[in-house]
């Protein structure tokens, strides 16, 4: 599937290869990619949520995709919060 969100999705794989990586050890460029990724996933989530809300019948696969997007949003937001928290603490 070709998506306007493809750039950040591909880049995210490089930034977050090691999920356990210390949030403060990522470079500023990697954090920008992470922020763009969050916004891309958020846009996809809103698109799917809108379809879910207005369509009479929703396939189980669509429900699973919506759930996975929400989980990815939560995970990515947590990573961003760690970076922001570190900036406030001077790390």
C-alpha positions in Angstrom: 0.0 0.0 0.0 1.4 3.4 -1.0 0.5 6.0 1.6 1.4 9.7 2.1 2.5 8.5 5.5 5.0 6.0 4.1 8.1 8.2 4.6 7.8 8.4 8.4 6.7 4.9 8.7 9.8 3.7 7.0 12.0 6.1 8.9 10.5 5.1 12.2 11.9 1.6 11.7 15.4 3.0 11.7 14.8 5.2 14.7 13.1 2.7 17.0 14.9 -0.5 16.0 15.6 -1.1 19.7 12.5 -0.3 21.6 14.4 -0.4 24.9 16.8 2.2 23.8 17.2 5.2 26.1 15.0 8.0 24.9 17.7 10.5 25.7 20.3 8.8 23.5 18.3 9.5 20.3 19.5 12.4 18.2 17.4 15.5 17.6 16.8 14.3 14.0 15.6 11.0 15.2 13.2 12.7 17.6 11.8 14.9 14.8 11.2 11.7 12.8 9.4 10.3 15.8 7.2 13.4 16.1 6.4 13.2 12.4 5.6 9.5 12.7 3.2 10.3 15.6 1.4 12.9 13.5 1.2 10.5 10.5 -0.2 7.7 12.7 -2.7 10.1 14.3 -4.0 11.2 10.8 -4.4 7.6 9.8 -6.2 6.8 13.1 -8.6 9.7 12.7 -9.3 8.6 9.1 -10.1 5.1 10.2 -12.1 6.3 13.2 -14.2 8.4 11.0 -14.9 5.5 8.7 -15.7 3.3 11.7 -18.2 5.9 13.1 -20.1 6.5 9.8 -20.2 3.0 8.2 -23.1 0.7 9.0 -21.0 -2.4 8.8 -17.4 -2.7 10.0 -15.3 -5.7 9.2 -13.4 -7.3 12.1 -10.1 -6.6 10.3 -11.0 -2.8 10.3 -11.6 -3.0 14.0 -8.3 -4.7 14.6 -6.5 -2.1 12.5 -8.1 0.7 14.4 -7.1 -0.9 17.7 -3.5 -1.4 16.5 -3.2 2.2 15.4 -4.4 3.4 18.8 -1.9 1.2 20.5 0.9 2.5 18.3 -0.2 6.1 19.1 0.0 5.4 22.8 3.4 3.7 22.5 4.8 6.5 20.3 3.4 9.2 22.6 5.0 7.6 25.6 8.4 7.7 23.8 7.8 11.4 23.0 6.9 12.2 26.6 10.1 10.6 27.8 12.1 12.9 25.5 10.1 15.9 26.6 10.4 15.0 30.3 14.2 14.6 29.8 14.4 18.1 28.2 12.6 19.6 31.2 14.9 17.8 33.6 18.0 18.9 31.7 19.1 15.5 30.5 
